[in-house]
Amino acid sequence: MTDFVLARPGKSRRPDLLAYAALSLISAFCAVPFFWVLLASLDGNAQLFLSWPREWTLNNYVRVFAEEDGARWVFNSLFVVGSATLLVMVLAGLGGYALSRTRAWWKQPFLYAILLIRVLPPTALVVPLYKILLTLNNIEGNLVRIFFGGDTARAIMRWIGFIDGYLGLILVLATMQLPLALWIMKTFFDGLPRDYEEAAVMDGATMLQRIRRVLIPLALPGLAAAGLFAFISAWGDFLLPLILLSSPELQTLPLGLFRAFLRVNTIDYGFLAALAFIYLMPAVIAFGFARRFLVQTFSGGVKG
Amino acid sequence: MVRSTYEKRVARQLLLILSPSLLLLLAFVIYPAVYSVYLSFTNEALTGAAALNPRFVGLRNYSRLLHDAKFWNSLLVTFLFVVGSAIIGQFVLGLISAILLRRDLAFKQLFSSIILLPNAAPEVVAGFMWISMLAGGENATLSRIVMFFGMTPTDWLQTFPLTMIIVVNTWRGIATAMILLTAGLSTIPSEVYEAARMDGANPSQIFRRITLPLMMPTILLYMLISAVSTIAVFGLVYALTRGGPGGATEVISIYIYNQSFTAFQLGYGAAVAVVALVISLILGIAYVRAMKVQV
């Protein structure tokens, strides 16, 4: 009895046709914008407009890596977003467990707080965030310069700096994904019976042993969901790299794409579309994996 | 005694493993939010005399807000953007998709995969694809479609900027609405529908008298959460129009960004940010209360 709205089972075929028509229209609306990126990226003479390539080529993709710093952008994006995702999985795994098992007074305020943190618009936080990171960065830079000379210090700061460094972007990207990940993991552990842990406690296992031997294997599905959502959201983020990165060496895919597009007089659409497609693929793949978690995560978020 | 020291130790360990998350959230979310409020009472700027020597200016930024036509414009644009894309566009298309995809149709999986696709596209890629769709001239995809129906093409992002970003954001969010509403639909027991059919109710009566009322809690939650996340949209609009032309698409997050990083008025930008934070928090609190979380 699933078809409750338009027809009784086995009645006329017309409602089915209507359903197909409506779904086809919505799907066309969703899919058409993607055609241009795909076709233009394979077109030797790509334009801003959707057209069937007269000359099929992979040259645009080659140019992303040969003529521009595409490989570095891909590496930067994968490194930054990958590290942030790993960090989120570790922190949310531990934190979610604590939130699920604790009976302390801070449990409820903390859970309400992470729900409310999720609604704060990041743009409203970036100016103070920038100032905080700048302060941390200056303190850190002075410390590093005590021990190392100019060039070495600069190279080190590129890795561990808070502004225009990998570490700062990784930490901030991870923090922005933490509330949802903590929520997913807390809900996940709520659904795990305590029997296993209690058995481990009886056997004299310490907290760390319990986490490593019992909880991590049990928590893998939850961690996969939390990690995938963190990856997708951090991968698509544009605001944070835009504000925190300025060196060309650190540029990530969204910045590379955006800046290539800003060179107004010399826009090279084939190149841009190839770059956009490269940037798009990991997100689509991750989304494919995340699909089976979508319903439980979104509806879990709704029902608590 | 033994038991209570054991419990105390466990409680301490649990707090310890939560503390890294707590620390990051305090440092990079809570503190910046509080700092925003402080900044909004100063004349901080990135350039000029105020940059070297920021002063406390009391409520001056807020009184400036009240008389700033661009601020009111950005509130109005944000409101229309949220209502147009989240409350109407995504909701209507998401509800239609959710209802239709519950039926036993061929290609069901294919349809739902395609509808999910825009959600996966990073903001900049989405903006970029739609620049191609909406470009001026007779060759852009939307222009070709309207010409097929005998209408005049135009430079869409120049002529109907706000409508176009509403269309693009609708496109990006149908999937979220569909997923949430599907979850809501599945909580309605099929006996209710059977009973209604026995009583001779027709499909539109069933929809209005049963589906909609029983879905109301889900719909309310959806509206709140999607309104909040639409207020936060930045990259998509920035990539498409950067707030232009002439402020027509300057939603509040773009206005904050422009005030802070283009006009370098950090204090004033922070006052706008505080307004956005307060609006989002009010909606967020309504959401948390409506969802009756059992934490």
Chai-1 contact restraints between the chains, C-beta under 6 A:
chainA,res_idxA,chainB,res_idxB,connection_type,confidence,min_distance_angstrom,max_distance_angstrom,comment,restraint_id
A,M1,B,S190,contact,1.0,0.0,6.0,A-B,restraint_1
A,M1,B,Y193,contact,1.0,0.0,6.0,A-B,restraint_2
A,T2,B,R102,contact,1.0,0.0,6.0,A-B,restraint_3
A,T2,B,R103,contact,1.0,0.0,6.0,A-B,restraint_4
A,D3,B,R103,contact,1.0,0.0,6.0,A-B,restraint_5
A,F4,B,Y193,contact,1.0,0.0,6.0,A-B,restraint_6
A,V5,B,I99,contact,1.0,0.0,6.0,A-B,restraint_7
A,V5,B,P203,contact,1.0,0.0,6.0,A-B,restraint_8
A,V5,B,F207,contact,1.0,0.0,6.0,A-B,restraint_9
A,L6,B,P203,contact,1.0,0.0,6.0,A-B,restraint_10
A,A19,B,L100,contact,1.0,0.0,6.0,A-B,restraint_11
A,A22,B,I96,contact,1.0,0.0,6.0,A-B,restraint_12
A,L23,B,L100,contact,1.0,0.0,6.0,A-B,restraint_13
A,L23,B,F111,contact,1.0,0.0,6.0,A-B,restraint_14
A,I26,B,L93,contact,1.0,0.0,6.0,A-B,restraint_15
A,I26,B,S97,contact,1.0,0.0,6.0,A-B,restraint_16
A,S27,B,F111,contact,1.0,0.0,6.0,A-B,restraint_17
A,S27,B,I114,contact,1.0,0.0,6.0,A-B,restraint_18
A,C30,B,I114,contact,1.0,0.0,6.0,A-B,restraint_19
A,C30,B,I115,contact,1.0,0.0,6.0,A-B,restraint_20
A,C30,B,L117,contact,1.0,0.0,6.0,A-B,restraint_21
A,C30,B,P118,contact,1.0,0.0,6.0,A-B,restraint_22
A,A31,B,I114,contact,1.0,0.0,6.0,A-B,restraint_23
A,P33,B,M129,contact,1.0,0.0,6.0,A-B,restraint_24
A,P33,B,W130,contact,1.0,0.0,6.0,A-B,restraint_25
A,P33,B,M133,contact,1.0,0.0,6.0,A-B,restraint_26
A,W36,B,S132,contact,1.0,0.0,6.0,A-B,restraint_27
A,V37,B,M129,contact,1.0,0.0,6.0,A-B,restraint_28
A,L48,B,S132,contact,1.0,0.0,6.0,A-B,restraint_29
A,L48,B,A135,contact,1.0,0.0,6.0,A-B,restraint_30
A,F49,B,N139,contact,1.0,0.0,6.0,A-B,restraint_31
A,F49,B,A140,contact,1.0,0.0,6.0,A-B,restraint_32
A,L50,B,T141,contact,1.0,0.0,6.0,A-B,restraint_33
A,L91,B,P20,contact,1.0,0.0,6.0,A-B,restraint_34
A,L91,B,S21,contact,1.0,0.0,6.0,A-B,restraint_35
A,L94,B,I17,contact,1.0,0.0,6.0,A-B,restraint_36
A,G95,B,L18,contact,1.0,0.0,6.0,A-B,restraint_37
A,G95,B,S21,contact,1.0,0.0,6.0,A-B,restraint_38
A,A98,B,L14,contact,1.0,0.0,6.0,A-B,restraint_39
A,A98,B,I17,contact,1.0,0.0,6.0,A-B,restraint_40
A,A98,B,L18,contact,1.0,0.0,6.0,A-B,restraint_41
A,T102,B,L14,contact,1.0,0.0,6.0,A-B,restraint_42
A,A104,B,A11,contact,1.0,0.0,6.0,A-B,restraint_43
A,Q108,B,V295,contact,1.0,0.0,6.0,A-B,restraint_44
A,L111,B,V295,contact,1.0,0.0,6.0,A-B,restraint_45
A,L115,B,V288,contact,1.0,0.0,6.0,A-B,restraint_46
A,L116,B,G284,contact,1.0,0.0,6.0,A-B,restraint_47
A,I117,B,V29,contact,1.0,0.0,6.0,A-B,restraint_48
A,V119,B,V228,contact,1.0,0.0,6.0,A-B,restraint_49
A,V119,B,S280,contact,1.0,0.0,6.0,A-B,restraint_50
A,V119,B,G284,contact,1.0,0.0,6.0,A-B,restraint_51
A,L120,B,S280,contact,1.0,0.0,6.0,A-B,restraint_52
A,P121,B,I231,contact,1.0,0.0,6.0,A-B,restraint_53
A,P121,B,A232,contact,1.0,0.0,6.0,A-B,restraint_54
A,P121,B,S253,contact,1.0,0.0,6.0,A-B,restraint_55
A,P121,B,A276,contact,1.0,0.0,6.0,A-B,restraint_56
A,P121,B,S280,contact,1.0,0.0,6.0,A-B,restraint_57
A,T123,B,F234,contact,1.0,0.0,6.0,A-B,restraint_58
A,T123,B,S253,contact,1.0,0.0,6.0,A-B,restraint_59
A,T123,B,I256,contact,1.0,0.0,6.0,A-B,restraint_60
A,T123,B,Y257,contact,1.0,0.0,6.0,A-B,restraint_61
A,A124,B,A273,contact,1.0,0.0,6.0,A-B,restraint_62
A,A124,B,A276,contact,1.0,0.0,6.0,A-B,restraint_63
A,A124,B,L277,contact,1.0,0.0,6.0,A-B,restraint_64
A,L125,B,P32,contact,1.0,0.0,6.0,A-B,restraint_65
A,V127,B,S260,contact,1.0,0.0,6.0,A-B,restraint_66
A,V127,B,L266,contact,1.0,0.0,6.0,A-B,restraint_67
A,V127,B,G269,contact,1.0,0.0,6.0,A-B,restraint_68
A,P128,B,P32,contact,1.0,0.0,6.0,A-B,restraint_69
A,P128,B,Y35,contact,1.0,0.0,6.0,A-B,restraint_70
A,P128,B,S36,contact,1.0,0.0,6.0,A-B,restraint_71
A,L129,B,P32,contact,1.0,0.0,6.0,A-B,restraint_72
A,V172,B,F28,contact,1.0,0.0,6.0,A-B,restraint_73
A,T175,B,L24,contact,1.0,0.0,6.0,A-B,restraint_74
A,T175,B,F28,contact,1.0,0.0,6.0,A-B,restraint_75
A,L178,B,S21,contact,1.0,0.0,6.0,A-B,restraint_76
A,M207,B,Q13,contact,1.0,0.0,6.0,A-B,restraint_77
A,G236,B,P122,contact,1.0,0.0,6.0,A-B,restraint_78
A,G236,B,E123,contact,1.0,0.0,6.0,A-B,restraint_79
A,F238,B,E123,contact,1.0,0.0,6.0,A-B,restraint_80
A,F238,B,V124,contact,1.0,0.0,6.0,A-B,restraint_81
A,F238,B,G235,contact,1.0,0.0,6.0,A-B,restraint_82
A,L239,B,F234,contact,1.0,0.0,6.0,A-B,restraint_83
A,P254,B,V124,contact,1.0,0.0,6.0,A-B,restraint_84
A,L257,B,V124,contact,1.0,0.0,6.0,A-B,restraint_85
A,F258,B,V124,contact,1.0,0.0,6.0,A-B,restraint_86
A,A276,B,V125,contact,1.0,0.0,6.0,A-B,restraint_87
A,A276,B,F128,contact,1.0,0.0,6.0,A-B,restraint_88
A,Y279,B,V125,contact,1.0,0.0,6.0,A-B,restraint_89
A,L280,B,V125,contact,1.0,0.0,6.0,A-B,restraint_90
A,A283,B,A120,contact,1.0,0.0,6.0,A-B,restraint_91
A,A283,B,P122,contact,1.0,0.0,6.0,A-B,restraint_92
A,V284,B,A120,contact,1.0,0.0,6.0,A-B,restraint_93
A,F287,B,A120,contact,1.0,0.0,6.0,A-B,restraint_94
A,L294,B,I179,contact,1.0,0.0,6.0,A-B,restraint_95
A,V295,B,I179,contact,1.0,0.0,6.0,A-B,restraint_96
A,V295,B,A183,contact,1.0,0.0,6.0,A-B,restraint_97
A,F298,B,I179,contact,1.0,0.0,6.0,A-B,restraint_98
A,F298,B,L180,contact,1.0,0.0,6.0,A-B,restraint_99
A,S299,B,A183,contact,1.0,0.0,6.0,A-B,restraint_100
A,V302,B,L221,contact,1.0,0.0,6.0,A-B,restraint_101
A,G304,B,M291,contact,1.0,0.0,6.0,A-B,restraint_102
A,G304,B,V293,contact,1.0,0.0,6.0,A-B,restraint_103
A,G304,B,Q294,contact,1.0,0.0,6.0,A-B,restraint_104
